Amino acid sequence: MTDTIAERADGAGDVAVPAVDYTTFDADNHYYEATDAYTRHIDPAMAKRAMQWAEVDGRVRLLVGGKINRFIPNPTFDPVAHAGSLIEYFRGRNPEARDMRSLFGELEPIRPEYRDRDARLAVMDRQGLDGCFLFPTLGVGMEEALAGDPPALVAAFTAFNRWLEDDWGYAYRDRIFAAPMITLVDVEAAVAELSRVLEADARIVCIKGGPAHSPIGLISPADHRFDPFWGLVNESGVTVGIHSGDAGYGRYINDWEPFGDFEAFRHSPLRSVISSDRPPFETMAAMVCQGLFDRFPNVRVATIESGADWVPPLLKKLSKVHGQMPTAFPSDPVEAFREHVWVAPFYEDNLAVLKDVLGVEHLLFGSDWPHAEGLPEPRDFALDLRRHHFGEDEIRTIMRHNGRALTLRRAA
């Protein structure tokens, strides 16, 4: 097998040989939410405090908590960008200094497979995907917008998960594993919702990265007040995914550069440099240093669409602090990370270094399909693994086995 899409084309130049000749499991697939995802099942008493649609200046806008939300500039997703249209930009290549609008290119009408599970399965068959974890597009940016109104936040996420069950299911045909969203803002409600989605066969649940919201303000998600939630995760063996989105880090970066509300694909150079690695680095540091995995040894956490360049410096710091304060840790913090955390790197990351510090068994293949910043052909992730000198058995482990194993609830 060769290393580039061009080289993989046949003599006519229009038929590509798959990057691997076996089916794979994609740990980072997405849907584009239906317009009633948050409203179909919302408690009527909370409707005006949660998500609503309104026409403002001739455009359909999403209101969250009565305020226009700009996390996604076009939250109806119709039209939408072509899958992979920003791949060169995210590989660090924009020599013509084109603006984001031109980089997106011409938009297209929403496709059936972006919102219909049977249409998605047909596309997955063509893509060589045996299964996938399925995450929100809009949903990973909603918690921060409603954090000031915990009852509305809980109601919105509960309504969203019921929509998710309707349209996608949590383990559809044992191939599409959609992740319900859980907020920790109300621990009792989080436990109740986790219990409910587990009964509905959820195999992965999603929480936001960064400090968790609580009645007393922001605090580490590894704080003991959240132990009832983590206790049920531990008992059930379900995987917890932490997917990138609005983790609330704008509040810290605003100290350097006031900016306003989070908006996808709108960043200054400073924000791009200092913000992307902080949420996963600090979230995983808190979980390890505050003993979450020692208290709950059956917890598995997968970091999704947060890259992996933060992993080597985190493990280096954990090793140093462990050497300085060995009695502060019940177990080796580096080994705790390696045992309990799975990482889905970006295709542009230094994958070879990641193999050295983390190992092959905890690396996940995630394409981010069908997002503009993702891979247009999911299995082409294997080409980047080859460029970083992974062996074919290692590639198979990452592309096929690691993600699939996380769909199985592990006995405590």
ABEGO torsion letter per residue (X at the ends): XBABAAAABBAAGABBBBABABBBBBABBBBBBBAAAAAAABBAAAAAABBBBBBBGGBBBBBBGGBBBAABABAAGOBBBBBGAAAAAAAGBBAAGBBAAAAAEBBBBBBAAAABAAAAAAAAAAAGBABBBBBBAAAAAAAAAAAABAAAAAAAAAAAAAAAAAAAEABBGGABBBBBBBBAABAAAAAAAAAAAAAAGBABBBBBBEBBBBAAEBBBAABAAAAAAAAAAAAAGBBBBBBBEBAGAAAAAAAABBAEBBBBGBBBAAAAAAAAAAAAAAAAAAAAAAGAAAABAABBBBBBGAEAAAAAAAAAAAAAAAAABAAABABBAAAAAAAABBBBBBAABBAAAAAAAAEAAABBBBAGOABAABBABAAAAAAAAAAAGBBAAAAAAAAAAAAAAAABBBBX
